[in-house]
Amino acid sequence: MFAFLKNARKGFSLIFPIFIVLFVAACQPSSMSSGPTINTSKPVRVALLIPGESSSAGDNIIARSLENAARLAISDLEGVQIDLRVYRTSGNAEKAASVAVAAVNDGAQIILGPLYGESANAVGLALSNKNINILAFSNKPSIAGGNVFVLGNTFQNTAERIVSYSVNQGRRNVMIVHGADNVSEEAGRDALVQAANRNGATITGVPSFEMSQQGVINAIPNIAAQARNSGTDAILFASGTEGALPLLTQLLPENGINTETTQFIGLTRWDIPTATLSLPGVQGAWFALPDPGLSNRYIARYSAAFGEPPHPISGLAYDGIAAIGALVKSGNSNALSSAALTQSSGFVGVNGVFRLLPDGTNQRGLAIAQVQENQVIVIDPAPRSFSGSGF
């Protein structure tokens, strides 16, 4: 059932425009769950909820990029008509819920967006009795479920990929380092702990540090001693490049951690910003990232179309539209049901393979990269389907 996906990817590298998400539909489910019945021969109305008209300049930049990506996806569809209606939420949960209700009253058959987890949760509650599914741009599993699916790459997904790779490489004694009293860092910690337990790794410690420069400095001697004395052969960092990561990777080697025998591994991307790649402490480190070949093609395509590079999350809007298009093209009147959205064979998106799960979360195929001489080198390619390694 994966031959079609494999052949489709071959064409993916040869045809331009190339970024239609491909739907693998060898086996249709015997029953469908929530979602409207649609006429696939007529335009499908999609409501795109973006954080436009916000007081935040950043929100407005993201909104523009999401809308552009969605329209780019529509232009690449063949044999499917999408009636895209754009609703601006101002990045506000209350307004997001209000415009979502208005969108359904206007005839929306599926919701794409909103961006923020709080807004997605509010939209899900507002539409809980409307038989409409929501493909949110959030990456928070806590708001997924019911009629809400998250498209964003989750900590759980990344943690599973990097920990399973670490174990397969013989790095089984792992320490998990995170910032204390920080929602994001603690969520990352929990995802890493769960992934370690699922993959048979031994957790040698879960030390934390106060979220300040002095807090990191004060915690380093104890973290380093714990790693040296426990047989740790891999340190997993919940921190990102915008936070404590640069200081952690600098000070741990200065306190006796040999990166030749203790592998540094990141939960977040260490190539953003690119200046991080030149730091001495990250040389040789591993982290996960989307399929670089597909991501780079998307960036080039978007830039050529709109005269500027896309925001990093804009590909989620492309994936959402193209997945909807692929499902509708199947001709099934239940194409937008939860059962159709969560078919196990999944899709190929602009960042690689992905699939939506019945619990509202997702799985995305990620590559493992290593920092070598200030450059990103892929050492384990992203999986091309859900039947191989990497999942």
Buried (B, 14 or more C-beta within 10 A) or exposed (E): EBEBBEEBBEEBEEEEEBBBBBBBBEEEBEEBBBBBEBEBEEBBBBBBBBBBBBEEEEBBBBBBBBBBBBBBBBEBBEEBBBBBBBBBBBBBBEBBBBBBBEBBEEEBBBBBBBBBBBBBBBBBBBBEEBBBBBBBBBBBBEBBBBBBBBBBBBBBBBBBBBBBBBBEBEBBBBBBBBBBEBEBBBBBBBBBBBBBEBBEBBBBBBBBBBBEEEBBEEBBEEBBBBBBEBEBBBBBBBBBBEBBBBBBBBBBBEBEBEBEEBBBBBBBBBBBEEEBBEBEBBBEBBBBBBBBBBBEBBBEBBEEBBEEEBBBBBBBBBBBBBBBBBBBBBEBBBBBBBBBBBBBBBBBBBBBBBBBBEEBBBBBBBBBBBBEEBEBEBEBBBBBBBEEEBB
